[in-house]
């Protein structure tokens, strides 16, 4: 089967992390485009707000903790039993925590990895089936390309996620499966933890639109907030001493 697997015009889409931010905007915009949407999040009360969206007759709300293999598998089995297998899975759930400079917590790292890294892999494991074309989209971060003080767990989890999806894309290139990476820059959501406003910050609505346009255009990687993209990738070309000196400045 060709690696150029394309989506149907209106794919049934599962959006993980749909209760707020980019995920909520993705669910709403998919409904507005005419897609059937399975909106998944840990916080069921916040999911209920999506019922007022245009096209909500095509909306299925499910509560699931992506850090739990048991819950992911149970929901996947339920969707199969109800005849609701997704063609497109957008794996957007994520958490972050600012760390004190004197702190290193294995427990904290593990908690972040359970959601940001193992979470997407749980959905891939549940839905990666031979001869069934599916598109898996992982929302990573530009933090996958460079480190920042106080974000060792978050940056490491996003770097691991990006590396895993690049490898999966190569491993399944001829099997009809598609693995897409998204690397947003700063987006105005609760996940954006900055002591001061950042220039070129995108709204979650604009970010969701860019992501969906890229998915339906068949792009294997979707990066945006270009000034930050250039800086993040350019940093990797600098010597380690220069990178650390620049990032350590207050």
C-alpha positions in Angstrom: 0.0 0.0 0.0 1.3 3.4 -0.8 2.7 5.7 1.8 0.6 8.5 0.3 -2.5 7.5 2.2 -5.1 10.2 2.0 -8.0 11.0 4.2 -11.6 10.8 3.1 -13.2 14.2 2.7 -15.0 13.9 6.1 -13.2 11.5 8.3 -14.5 10.3 11.6 -12.0 11.9 13.9 -11.0 11.2 17.5 -9.6 14.3 19.3 -7.8 13.6 22.5 -7.5 16.6 24.9 -10.7 18.2 23.6 -11.8 19.9 26.8 -9.9 23.1 26.3 -7.3 25.1 24.2 -6.3 23.8 20.8 -8.1 20.5 21.3 -11.5 22.2 21.9 -10.9 24.4 18.8 -10.0 21.4 16.7 -13.2 19.6 17.7 -15.4 22.6 16.9 -13.7 23.3 13.6 -13.9 19.6 12.5 -17.7 19.7 13.3 -18.0 22.9 11.3 -16.3 21.2 8.3 -18.8 18.4 8.5 -16.8 15.7 10.2 -18.1 13.3 12.8 -16.1 13.9 16.0 -15.3 11.8 19.0 -14.2 14.3 21.6 -12.1 12.8 24.4 -10.8 14.3 27.6 -10.3 13.6 31.3 -12.6 16.4 32.4 -16.1 15.5 31.4 -17.8 18.7 32.6 -15.7 20.8 30.3 -16.5 18.5 27.4 -20.2 19.3 27.8 -19.5 22.8 26.5 -19.0 21.4 23.0 -22.6 20.4 22.8 -23.4 24.0 21.7 -21.1 23.8 18.7 -22.3 23.9 15.1 -22.8 20.3 13.9 -23.1 18.9 17.4 -25.4 16.1 16.1 -22.2 14.5 14.8 -20.5 14.8 18.2 -19.7 11.9 20.6 -18.3 12.9 24.0 -16.2 10.4 26.0 -14.3 10.8 29.3 -11.0 9.0 29.3 -7.7 9.5 31.1 -5.0 9.1 28.4 -2.4 8.2 31.1 -4.3 5.0 31.8 -3.9 2.1 29.4 -7.0 0.4 30.8 -9.2 3.4 30.1 -7.7 3.9 26.6 -8.2 0.2 25.7 -11.8 0.2 27.2 -12.8 3.2 25.2 -11.2 1.9 22.0 -13.1 -1.4 22.4 -16.4 0.5 23.1 -15.9 2.5 19.8 -15.3 -0.7 17.9 -18.4 -2.3 19.4 -20.5 0.8 18.5 -19.2 0.9 14.9 -17.3 4.2 15.6 -13.7 3.4 14.6 -11.9 6.7 13.8 -10.0 7.2 10.6 -8.1 10.2 12.0 -6.8 10.4 15.5 -5.5 13.8 16.8 -3.5 13.2 19.9 -3.4 16.5 21.6 -3.6 15.9 25.3 -0.6 17.3 27.2 0.6 18.6 30.6 3.5 20.7 31.7 5.0 21.8 34.9 7.6 24.5 35.8 10.4 23.1 37.8 12.4 24.8 40.5 16.1 25.2 39.5 17.1 23.1 42.6 14.6 20.4 41.8 14.8 17.1 40.0 11.9 14.7 40.5 11.7 11.3 38.8 8.0 11.1 39.9 7.3 14.5 38.2 9.0 13.4 35.0 7.1 10.1 35.0 3.8 11.9 35.4 4.5 14.2 32.4 5.7 11.3 30.2 2.6 9.2 31.0 0.5 11.9 29.4 2.7 13.6 26.8 4.6 10.5 25.5 3.0 7.3 26.6 -0.5 8.7 26.1 -0.2 9.1 22.3 1.5 5.7 22.1 -1.4 4.1 23.9 -3.8 5.3 21.2 -1.5 4.2 18.4 -1.2 0.8 20.0 -4.9 0.5 20.3 -5.7 1.5 16.7 -2.6 0.5 14.6 -4.1 -2.4 12.6 -2.7 -4.0 9.5 -4.4 -3.1 6.2 -6.6 -0.4 7.9 -5.4 3.0 6.8 -5.4 5.5 9.6 -3.8 8.9 10.3 -2.2 9.5 13.6 -1.4 13.2 14.5 0.7 14.0 17.5 0.8 17.5 18.8 4.3 17.9 20.0 6.1 21.3 20.6 8.9 23.4 19.4 10.4 22.5 22.8 11.3 19.2 21.2 14.1 21.1 19.4 15.7 23.0 22.3 15.8 23.0 26.1 14.6 25.6 28.4 15.3 26.2 32.1 12.6 24.8 34.3 11.0 22.5 31.7 13.2 19.4 31.6 10.3 17.0 31.8 8.1 18.8 29.3 10.9 19.3 26.7 12.2 15.7 27.1 8.7 14.3 26.7 8.0 16.3 23.5 11.5 15.4 22.1 10.7 11.7 22.7 7.3 12.0 21.1 8.7 13.6 18.0 11.4 11.1 17.7 9.0 8.2 18.1 6.5 9.5 15.5 9.3 10.1 13.0 10.4 6.5 13.5 6.8 5.2 13.2 6.3 7.1 10.0 9.4 5.3 8.5 8.4 1.9 9.9 4.9 2.0 8.4 5.6 4.0 5.3 4.3 1.2 3.0 1.4 0.0 5.2 -1.2 2.7 4.7 -0.6 4.3 8.0 0.2 8.0 8.3 2.0 9.6 11.2 2.0 13.4 11.4 3.9 15.7 13.8 2.7 19.1 14.9 5.2 21.5 16.4 3.4 24.6 17.7 5.1 27.7 19.0 3.5 29.8 21.7 -0.3 29.5 21.7 -2.5 31.5 24.1 -3.8 28.6 26.3 -3.4 27.5 29.9 -0.3 25.5 28.9 1.6 28.7 28.0 3.7 29.4 31.1 5.6 32.6 30.6 6.3 35.4 33.1 5.6 38.0 30.4 3.6 38.2 27.1 5.4 36.6 24.2 5.3 38.2 20.7 3.9 36.3 17.8 1.7 34.2 20.1 -1.1 32.6 18.2 -4.7 32.1 19.3 -5.9 28.5 19.7 -8.5 29.0 17.0 -5.7 30.0 14.5 -3.5 27.2 15.6 -6.4 24.6 15.1 -7.1 26.0 11.7 -3.4 25.7 10.7 -3.2 22.1 12.0 -6.3 21.0 10.1 -5.3 22.7 6.9 -1.9 20.8 7.2 -3.5 17.5 7.9 -5.9 17.6 5.0 -3.2 18.9 2.7 -1.2 15.7 3.5 1.7 17.3 5.2 3.9 15.0 7.3 4.9 17.8 9.7 3.2 21.0 10.6 5.2 23.8 12.2 4.0 27.3 12.9 4.8 30.5 14.7 7.7 30.9 12.3 10.0 33.2 14.2 10.1 30.7 17.0 10.5 27.8 14.6 13.6 29.4 13.0 15.1 30.2 16.4 14.4 26.7 17.8 15.8 24.8 14.9 18.7 27.3 14.4 19.8 26.8 18.0 20.7 23.2 17.2 23.3 24.5 14.8 25.1 26.5 17.5 27.9 25.0 19.7 26.6 23.7 23.1 28.4 26.5 25.0 26.8 29.2 22.9 23.3 27.7 23.3 23.6 27.5 27.0 24.9 31.0 27.4 22.0 32.4 25.3 19.3 30.4 27.1 20.7 31.1 30.6 20.3 34.9 30.2 17.5 36.3 32.3 
